[in-house]
Amino acid sequence: MKPPPPPPPAPEGIAFASGQPPEHVFPTLTPAQLARLTGHGRPRTVAQGEVLADAERQPHVFVLVRGRLMTQMTGEGGRVIRIVVPGEFTGEMSALSGRRSLTRITALEEGEVIEIDREHLHSLVESDVELSQIFMRAFILRRVELVAQGLGDVVLVGSAHCAGTLRVREFLTRNAHPYTYIDLDRDAGVQELLDRFRVGVDDIPILICRGTTVLRDPSNHEIAECLGLNAPLDTGRVRDVLIVGAGPAGLAAAVYGASEGLDVVVLETEAPGGQAGSSSRIENYLGFPNGISGQSLAGRAYTQAQKFGAQMIVASSARRLRCDGHSYLVETDDGSIIAARTIVIATGAAYRKLAVADMARFEGVGVYYGATPMEAQLCRGQDAIVVGGGNSAGQAAVFLAQGCSRVHMFVRGDGLAETMSRYLIRRIETTGAIALRTRTEIVGVEGDLHLRRVMFRDRSRSETESLECGHVFVMTGADPATGWLDGCVALDAAGFVKTGPDLAAEDLAASSWPVERAPYLLETSRPGIFAVGDVRGSSMKRVASAVGEGSTAIAFVHRVLSA
Ligand SMILES: Cc1cc2nc3c(=O)[nH]c(=O)nc-3n(C[C@H](O)[C@H](O)[C@H](O)COP(=O)(O)OP(=O)(O)OC[C@H]3O[C@@H](n4cnc5c(N)ncnc54)[C@H](O)[C@@H]3O)c2cc1C
């Protein structure tokens, strides 16, 4: 028999860009750890040239016992990430989430691997503390590395003068999906790329997905579909709990529910994080003395929920709740129906908009509802206006003042004392770049493709002033996202969901409360439907209370399921 041809010379893998210790990103397992893994996976041989993973398959993890594997990006060019040697393992976050693989893995020579599928990976990270830490850390750091290097299967071509570009960048970033960004305003060579895919400038932003599919000004749902962000949803199964909304409250419910063995699915209109995801720095959340950005907090919680096996569906909204059958049914905006024995309503609140003509036209191109590093980058070195007198407005002003030439804070009231925490008031007073204007409201906006000028007035006077300013941050609170509940549960006068002791006898009578017991704390006027976080009537409207309520609700879910 002819001996197999010698393996091709393997190209070197990428250099690390995010400053992570290489031994944490690509750890080598000890013989004892490898022996423990055998019980969680399928030992098998691989042939030289065999493709073990690509974009079309559910990603499995391969622990290499003998031979060499090449990991490369699936997109155009197929950049080599790592030559895996014995003792190392493949995989990153998509192995846990069930999202489509970002990498292609090829055996460079005949060898032996332990193949671990998603189900066994979940049981491994839940049962083996030491291996769980090694795998989770490596998966997270590998994803961080891909994001840091813009190494993904997505190229986004956009412009700072296009609202859709900011939306898509935020969607990809909040879903921790790595992408390469080409700025039309700065990159002269981009025309060649546009010609190649036969797209006009009017179609921006353009998203080139996996090197082949070209999406013109895609919706978040289209992006999620193309990138395989959601694992297939088994709509024939009745879930233990369906959580609607992946802000802090929904994520906490997902982590507790899944870690306690419940079959959990989470539905989220955009991306994990909710309002907290738009906060530049949360300083009052327990355990983070230096503060943490809302995005980092959400990213960690999202990973944690996936580690325990919660199924997350992003870019998909609950459109209607049906509560007249044996189990509860939630209809999504693409027409799917998800059945569950209990529901956790965690839809929080949607940002309030200013009643000013033309304001909507500049959303994303001068008018923003969150102040993350992405928006801060857009107004660096320029003036910005922050509207609002609450803590979120204060945080935004202090954060933006680090990069903007001047931040004008417009507050309708006489001062900040009644609406803002003292520590933030002090920071505003001591930050020279912030100019506070009380009793002030915006009355008009002007611009072309981008916001250029803002008209405002002192509420005690009739004359109007104006400011050349291209960036307005509206931080004026939020209204409850309850439109989809379709009359199933009792709401208070302001539209928030009533729960537990807040429910009056007539609320229970109106929904024909069918059981002997009184509603549990956090339970709505329907048994087994709970409301947590900002969407709930008497909630505290804070990250910590939302997290507390999300986790508490799961204790009551258990009681309902076991009744
Ligand atoms: C800029 C900013 C800064 C803040 N800073 C702080 C702070 O420093 N400290 C603090 O304690 N609090 C802070 N807050 C308040 C805090 O973020 C909220 O109290 C908290 O996020 C509420 O969490 P939640 O999960 O209840 O709701 P939300 O965070 O509002 O999340 C609700 C989620 O539900 C989703 N959703 C809505 N409708 C649907 C639907 N029909 N189908 C599917 N999904 C849906 C939304 O997309 C969203 O992701 C801040 C808020 C903002 C806006």
The ligand as a MOL file (V3000), in Angstrom:
LIG
                    3D

  0  0  0     0  0            999 V3000
M  V30 BEGIN CTAB
M  V30 COUNTS 53 58 0 0 0
M  V30 BEGIN ATOM
M  V30 1 C -28.6300 54.6670 29.7590 0
M  V30 2 C -29.1100 53.9460 30.9910 0
M  V30 3 C -28.2720 53.8450 32.1040 0
M  V30 4 C -28.7030 53.1570 33.2430 0
M  V30 5 N -27.8460 53.0520 34.3030 0
M  V30 6 C -28.2180 52.3660 35.4140 0
M  V30 7 C -27.3140 52.2160 36.5110 0
M  V30 8 O -26.1910 52.7190 36.4930 0
M  V30 9 N -27.7210 51.5050 37.5650 0
M  V30 10 C -28.9490 50.9260 37.6440 0
M  V30 11 O -29.2340 50.2550 38.6300 0
M  V30 12 N -29.8310 51.0590 36.6260 0
M  V30 13 C -29.5030 51.7700 35.5120 0
M  V30 14 N -30.3860 51.9290 34.4630 0
M  V30 15 C -31.7050 51.2910 34.5740 0
M  V30 16 C -31.5880 49.8000 34.2310 0
M  V30 17 O -30.8670 49.6560 33.0260 0
M  V30 18 C -32.9550 49.1600 34.1200 0
M  V30 19 O -33.6180 49.2920 35.3520 0
M  V30 20 C -32.8190 47.6780 33.7630 0
M  V30 21 O -32.1680 47.5300 32.5220 0
M  V30 22 C -34.1860 47.0120 33.6910 0
M  V30 23 O -34.0100 45.7010 33.2760 0
M  V30 24 P -35.1770 44.8550 32.6050 0
M  V30 25 O -34.5740 43.5680 32.2330 0
M  V30 26 O -36.3440 44.8640 33.4930 0
M  V30 27 O -35.6410 45.6590 31.3070 0
M  V30 28 P -34.8490 46.2010 30.0390 0
M  V30 29 O -33.4480 46.4880 30.4000 0
M  V30 30 O -35.6860 47.3060 29.5210 0
M  V30 31 O -34.8550 44.9750 29.0220 0
M  V30 32 C -36.0330 44.5620 28.3770 0
M  V30 33 C -35.6740 43.7390 27.1420 0
M  V30 34 O -36.8760 43.2220 26.5900 0
M  V30 35 C -36.8140 43.3120 25.1610 0
M  V30 36 N -38.1860 43.3490 24.6510 0
M  V30 37 C -39.0990 44.3420 24.7490 0
M  V30 38 N -40.2600 43.9900 24.1520 0
M  V30 39 C -40.0640 42.7410 23.6540 0
M  V30 40 C -40.9010 41.8280 22.9340 0
M  V30 41 N -42.1820 42.1220 22.6200 0
M  V30 42 N -40.3860 40.6300 22.5630 0
M  V30 43 C -39.1030 40.2810 22.8830 0
M  V30 44 N -38.2780 41.1200 23.5800 0
M  V30 45 C -38.7550 42.3230 23.9700 0
M  V30 46 C -36.0560 44.6010 24.9160 0
M  V30 47 O -35.4740 44.6180 23.6130 0
M  V30 48 C -35.0240 44.5710 26.0350 0
M  V30 49 O -33.8290 43.9420 25.6300 0
M  V30 50 C -30.0010 52.5990 33.3040 0
M  V30 51 C -30.8540 52.7200 32.1970 0
M  V30 52 C -30.4250 53.3890 31.0490 0
M  V30 53 C -31.3450 53.5180 29.8620 0
M  V30 END ATOM
M  V30 BEGIN BOND
M  V30 1 1 1 2
M  V30 2 1 2 3
M  V30 3 2 2 52
M  V30 4 2 3 4
M  V30 5 1 4 5
M  V30 6 1 4 50
M  V30 7 2 5 6
M  V30 8 1 6 7
M  V30 9 1 6 13
M  V30 10 2 7 8
M  V30 11 1 7 9
M  V30 12 1 9 10
M  V30 13 2 10 11
M  V30 14 1 10 12
M  V30 15 2 12 13
M  V30 16 1 13 14
M  V30 17 1 14 15
M  V30 18 1 14 50
M  V30 19 1 15 16
M  V30 20 1 16 17
M  V30 21 1 16 18
M  V30 22 1 18 19
M  V30 23 1 18 20
M  V30 24 1 20 21
M  V30 25 1 20 22
M  V30 26 1 22 23
M  V30 27 1 23 24
M  V30 28 2 24 25
M  V30 29 1 24 26
M  V30 30 1 24 27
M  V30 31 1 27 28
M  V30 32 2 28 29
M  V30 33 1 28 30
M  V30 34 1 28 31
M  V30 35 1 31 32
M  V30 36 1 32 33
M  V30 37 1 33 34
M  V30 38 1 33 48
M  V30 39 1 34 35
M  V30 40 1 35 36
M  V30 41 1 35 46
M  V30 42 1 36 37
M  V30 43 1 36 45
M  V30 44 2 37 38
M  V30 45 1 38 39
M  V30 46 1 39 40
M  V30 47 2 39 45
M  V30 48 1 40 41
M  V30 49 2 40 42
M  V30 50 1 42 43
M  V30 51 2 43 44
M  V30 52 1 44 45
M  V30 53 1 46 47
M  V30 54 1 46 48
M  V30 55 1 48 49
M  V30 56 2 50 51
M  V30 57 1 51 52
M  V30 58 1 52 53
M  V30 END BOND
M  V30 END CTAB
M  END
